[in-house]
Amino acid sequence: TRKGSNTPFTSHLDTVAEIAHTLTQDHEVIAAAWLHDVVEDTNTSLEEIYATFGNRVGKFVELESEDKRPHLDERDSWQIRKQEQINELNNAPEEYSDVFVVALADKLANTRDMLQSKNDEGLSFWNKFNNANPADQQWYYQSFADVIGRKSNLSNTQAYKEYINTLNQLFS
């Protein structure tokens, strides 16, 4: 289930793939949108993704996956993991620039859910996260907006505009 809810986790994947589909018709990008969390949240390895879906999908999933550091508490590694993820995206090779579609779709889906939780539960909804500090969360999600806006051609899309609007509502 999604963090702090009874919603099936696959609903997040549905939403991410739907958003990605509004931005591209590229089947490998949409496949990566479906698979972007599988390495983080299941026993599936990145090697299995590469072997099953090919180098391009594998690279997109790799760029979107965090090193969860199972030997550390998730709260202790939060800042490191998030900074690494932003750096990976910021340094994504040009031939994999379509990863920004997956990143935007994922972050828009996340922030939509977060805003709904904020509206339903009030500020206590932050407590379900490994890092409950809204300022840290804002840094993370705004960093994605900055990288996507700077390194991709998505800043004029409806999805990017909605993402910025959602961020503004979420952190106001």
ZIBELCOR-V231516 format. One record per residue. N is the residue number from 1. PHI is phi in degrees with one decimal (* if undefined). PSI is psi as a letter, one per 20 degrees, with the letter a starting at -180 (* if undefined). D_FIRST is the distance of its C-alpha to the first C-alpha in Angstrom with 2 decimals. Layout:
n | phi | psi | d_first
N | PHI | PSI | D_FIRST
N | PHI | PSI | D_FIRST
This chain:
n | phi | psi | d_first
1 | * | r | 0.00
2 | -69.4 | q | 3.78
3 | -52.5 | p | 6.40
4 | 73.0 | k | 8.06
5 | -148.0 | r | 6.57
6 | -102.1 | j | 5.62
7 | -72.3 | p | 5.29
8 | -58.5 | p | 4.34
9 | -59.4 | h | 4.48
10 | -62.8 | h | 7.96
11 | -63.0 | h | 8.91
12 | -64.1 | g | 9.44
13 | -64.4 | h | 11.51
14 | -56.7 | g | 13.32
15 | -64.9 | g | 14.28
16 | -60.9 | g | 15.45
17 | -64.4 | h | 17.47
18 | -62.9 | g | 18.91
19 | -63.9 | g | 20.04
20 | -57.7 | h | 21.49
21 | -64.8 | h | 23.28
22 | -73.2 | i | 25.00
23 | -103.0 | h | 26.36
24 | -158.0 | q | 27.47
25 | -106.9 | j | 28.25
26 | -70.5 | o | 28.09
27 | -64.2 | h | 26.11
28 | -71.2 | h | 25.52
29 | -66.9 | g | 24.05
30 | -66.0 | h | 21.71
31 | -61.0 | g | 20.79
32 | -64.1 | h | 20.10
33 | -62.0 | g | 17.87
34 | -64.6 | h | 15.74
35 | -100.4 | i | 15.99
36 | -58.3 | h | 16.02
37 | -104.8 | i | 12.97
38 | -64.3 | h | 13.56
39 | -71.8 | h | 16.07
40 | -71.5 | h | 14.15
41 | -114.1 | j | 10.90
42 | -138.1 | a | 12.57
43 | -86.8 | j | 16.07
44 | -73.0 | p | 17.57
45 | -92.6 | q | 20.50
46 | -61.5 | h | 21.99
47 | -60.8 | h | 25.06
48 | -66.5 | h | 23.28
49 | -63.6 | g | 22.14
50 | -58.7 | g | 25.77
51 | -66.0 | h | 27.23
52 | -84.5 | h | 25.18
53 | -114.6 | i | 25.02
54 | 96.2 | r | 28.03
55 | -66.0 | g | 29.08
56 | -68.4 | g | 28.18
57 | -61.1 | g | 24.52
58 | -57.6 | g | 24.34
59 | -65.8 | g | 25.91
60 | -61.5 | g | 23.59
61 | -64.8 | g | 20.51
62 | -59.1 | g | 22.53
63 | -65.6 | h | 23.40
64 | -94.6 | i | 19.81
65 | -98.0 | p | 18.59
66 | -89.6 | q | 19.00
67 | -82.4 | o | 20.80
68 | -68.9 | i | 18.36
69 | 49.6 | m | 21.41
70 | -59.9 | i | 20.05
71 | -80.5 | i | 23.30
72 | -117.1 | q | 22.55
73 | -64.8 | p | 20.28
74 | -59.4 | h | 17.83
75 | -68.2 | h | 19.62
76 | -71.8 | h | 22.92
77 | -99.8 | j | 22.19
78 | -54.3 | g | 20.40
79 | -60.9 | g | 23.65
80 | -62.9 | g | 24.86
81 | -61.8 | g | 21.75
82 | -69.4 | g | 21.63
83 | -64.6 | g | 25.40
84 | -61.6 | g | 25.39
85 | -64.0 | g | 22.90
86 | -64.5 | g | 25.17
87 | -61.7 | g | 28.20
88 | -58.6 | g | 26.95
89 | -67.5 | g | 26.49
90 | -61.7 | h | 29.79
91 | -102.2 | j | 31.56
92 | -59.9 | p | 30.11
93 | -61.7 | q | 33.06
94 | -52.2 | h | 34.45
95 | -67.6 | i | 33.83
96 | -114.1 | k | 30.07
97 | -64.5 | i | 30.14
98 | -66.8 | i | 27.83
99 | -62.0 | h | 24.98
100 | -64.1 | h | 25.32
101 | -63.3 | g | 23.98
102 | -64.8 | g | 20.70
103 | -62.3 | g | 20.65
104 | -63.4 | g | 21.51
105 | -60.6 | g | 18.99
106 | -64.8 | g | 16.13
107 | -69.3 | h | 17.55
108 | -65.2 | g | 18.33
109 | -60.5 | g | 14.83
110 | -62.6 | g | 13.65
111 | -71.5 | h | 16.63
112 | -59.7 | g | 16.35
113 | -62.6 | g | 12.98
114 | -64.1 | g | 14.64
115 | -64.2 | g | 17.75
116 | -62.2 | g | 16.17
117 | -63.4 | g | 14.68
118 | -61.0 | g | 18.16
119 | -66.1 | h | 19.86
120 | -80.0 | h | 17.93
121 | -111.6 | i | 17.88
122 | 79.5 | a | 20.69
123 | -67.6 | i | 21.01
124 | -65.2 | i | 19.12
125 | -60.8 | h | 15.84
126 | -61.8 | h | 17.04
127 | -64.7 | i | 16.65
128 | -82.4 | i | 12.93
129 | -94.9 | q | 13.99
130 | -61.6 | h | 15.86
131 | -121.2 | o | 18.77
132 | -88.8 | j | 19.15
133 | -83.7 | o | 22.43
134 | -57.7 | h | 22.47
135 | -65.0 | h | 25.51
136 | -67.3 | g | 23.82
137 | -63.0 | g | 20.88
138 | -62.9 | g | 23.59
139 | -55.6 | g | 25.50
140 | -61.9 | g | 22.64
141 | -70.0 | h | 21.77
142 | -70.0 | h | 25.51
143 | -61.0 | h | 26.39
144 | -63.4 | g | 24.38
145 | -58.3 | g | 26.20
146 | -64.3 | g | 29.46
147 | -65.1 | g | 29.03
148 | -63.1 | g | 27.93
149 | -64.4 | h | 30.77
150 | -85.4 | h | 33.26
151 | -107.5 | i | 32.48
152 | -130.6 | r | 31.43
153 | -102.2 | k | 32.86
154 | -95.2 | i | 29.78
155 | -66.9 | i | 31.02
156 | -98.0 | j | 32.68
157 | -83.6 | q | 29.73
158 | -61.9 | h | 28.05
159 | -63.1 | g | 24.65
160 | -66.3 | g | 26.20
161 | -62.0 | g | 27.98
162 | -64.5 | h | 24.86
163 | -59.6 | g | 23.14
164 | -62.6 | g | 26.19
165 | -62.6 | g | 26.29
166 | -64.9 | g | 22.66
167 | -58.4 | g | 23.39
168 | -60.4 | g | 26.50
169 | -70.6 | g | 24.83
170 | -64.7 | h | 21.98
171 | -106.0 | j | 24.52
172 | -88.2 | * | 27.42
